[in-house]
Amino acid sequence: MKNKNVSSPTIIMDTPIACGFPSPAADSKENSLDFNELLLKHKSSTYCLRASGRSLENSGIYDGDILIVDKSLTPKNNDLVVAEYQGGFTAKRLKLKGDNIYLHPECDDFSDIQITEKDNFSLFGVISAVVRTFRK
């Protein structure tokens, strides 16, 4: 019986696909693409979480997308992160300004969250990739 948790590499074509005007046909070279290798750089510290809400729409992350979150990466200014804040989890852009920490939503409908010493706050991990399906 074949193990369902083991994926085989998928074929990828080296020819870029034009998303504007069509490009003329070019020689294509087939390679294999292993999605685990592409998306999971540090398997033991990587989690897949489903996005909920609109606060990262301007980053191209939408409700229902799957966030690939790597806990082994050190968060840097402007990284997209998952943080624990006031007892819940949230995904935002990390903004570091001097000694101040902000969680910045990438949607005009929401305001920055300034983190203070009184807040229950910790960084869970860095969003390293996003997976979106268009048809199920």
C-alpha positions as CSV (number, residue, x, y, z in Angstrom):
1,M,0.0,0.0,0.0
2,K,1.3,3.4,-0.9
3,N,1.8,6.0,1.8
4,K,-0.6,8.9,1.2
5,N,1.6,11.3,3.1
6,V,4.5,11.0,0.7
7,S,4.2,13.2,-2.4
8,S,6.2,12.6,-5.6
9,P,7.8,15.5,-7.4
10,T,5.6,17.3,-9.9
11,I,6.9,18.3,-13.4
12,I,7.6,21.9,-13.9
13,M,8.2,23.5,-17.3
14,D,11.1,26.1,-17.5
15,T,9.1,28.2,-20.0
16,P,7.7,31.3,-18.3
17,I,4.0,31.8,-18.7
18,A,3.1,35.3,-19.9
19,C,0.4,36.9,-17.7
20,G,0.1,39.9,-20.0
21,F,0.5,39.5,-23.8
22,P,1.1,36.0,-25.0
23,S,4.7,35.1,-25.7
24,P,5.9,33.0,-28.6
25,A,6.4,29.3,-28.0
26,A,9.9,28.6,-26.7
27,D,11.9,25.4,-26.1
28,S,10.7,23.9,-22.8
29,K,12.7,21.9,-20.5
30,E,11.0,19.6,-18.0
31,N,12.3,19.5,-14.4
32,S,10.7,18.2,-11.3
33,L,9.3,20.3,-8.5
34,D,8.8,18.9,-5.0
35,F,6.3,21.1,-3.2
36,N,7.6,20.0,0.2
37,E,11.1,21.1,-0.8
38,L,9.8,24.4,-2.2
39,L,7.5,25.4,0.7
40,L,9.0,23.6,3.7
41,K,12.6,24.7,4.2
42,H,12.6,23.8,7.9
43,K,10.0,20.9,8.1
44,S,10.2,20.4,11.9
45,S,9.4,24.1,12.6
46,T,6.9,24.8,9.8
47,Y,3.2,25.0,10.2
48,C,0.3,25.5,7.8
49,L,-2.4,27.8,9.0
50,R,-5.6,28.9,7.2
51,A,-6.0,32.7,6.9
52,S,-9.3,34.2,8.1
53,G,-10.3,37.7,7.5
54,R,-9.2,40.6,5.3
55,S,-6.3,42.3,7.1
56,L,-3.6,41.2,4.7
57,E,-5.5,41.7,1.4
58,N,-3.1,44.4,0.1
59,S,-0.3,41.8,0.5
60,G,-2.2,39.4,-1.7
61,I,-3.3,37.2,1.2
62,Y,-7.0,36.4,1.2
63,D,-9.5,34.7,3.5
64,G,-9.1,31.0,3.1
65,D,-5.5,31.0,1.9
66,I,-3.0,28.7,3.5
67,L,-0.1,30.4,5.3
68,I,3.2,28.6,5.4
69,V,4.6,29.7,8.7
70,D,8.2,29.0,9.7
71,K,9.0,29.3,13.4
72,S,12.8,28.9,12.9
73,L,13.1,32.2,11.0
74,T,14.0,35.3,13.0
75,P,11.4,38.0,12.3
76,K,12.7,41.2,10.7
77,N,11.1,44.6,10.0
78,N,8.5,44.3,7.2
79,D,8.1,40.5,7.5
80,L,4.7,39.1,7.4
81,V,4.3,37.3,10.7
82,V,1.9,35.3,12.8
83,A,1.8,36.7,16.4
84,E,0.0,35.8,19.6
85,Y,-1.7,38.9,20.8
86,Q,-3.9,39.3,23.8
87,G,-4.7,35.5,23.9
88,G,-5.4,35.0,20.2
89,F,-3.4,34.6,17.0
90,T,-3.2,37.2,14.2
91,A,-1.3,37.6,11.0
92,K,0.1,41.1,10.2
93,R,3.1,42.9,8.8
94,L,5.8,43.4,11.5
95,K,6.9,47.1,11.7
96,L,9.9,48.0,13.9
97,K,10.3,51.7,14.5
98,G,13.1,52.5,17.0
99,D,12.1,50.6,20.2
100,N,8.4,50.4,19.1
101,I,6.8,47.3,17.7
102,Y,3.7,47.5,15.5
103,L,1.5,44.9,13.9
104,H,0.4,46.5,10.6
105,P,-2.6,45.3,8.7
106,E,-2.3,45.4,5.0
107,C,-5.9,46.7,4.6
108,D,-7.1,50.2,4.8
109,D,-10.1,49.2,7.0
110,F,-7.8,48.4,10.0
111,S,-5.4,50.3,12.1
112,D,-1.9,49.5,13.3
113,I,-1.6,47.7,16.7
114,Q,1.2,49.2,18.8
115,I,2.6,46.6,21.1
116,T,3.3,47.8,24.7
117,E,4.9,46.1,27.7
118,K,1.5,45.5,29.2
119,D,0.3,43.4,26.1
120,N,0.3,39.7,26.1
121,F,2.4,39.4,22.9
122,S,4.8,36.9,21.3
123,L,5.8,36.2,17.7
124,F,4.8,32.7,16.6
125,G,6.6,32.7,13.2
126,V,7.3,34.2,9.8
127,I,5.0,33.7,6.9
128,S,7.3,32.3,4.3
129,A,4.8,31.3,1.6
130,V,1.1,31.3,0.7
131,V,-1.0,28.7,-1.0
132,R,-4.2,29.5,-2.7
133,T,-6.5,27.2,-4.6
134,F,-8.9,28.5,-7.3
135,R,-10.9,25.4,-7.9
136,K,-11.6,22.5,-5.7
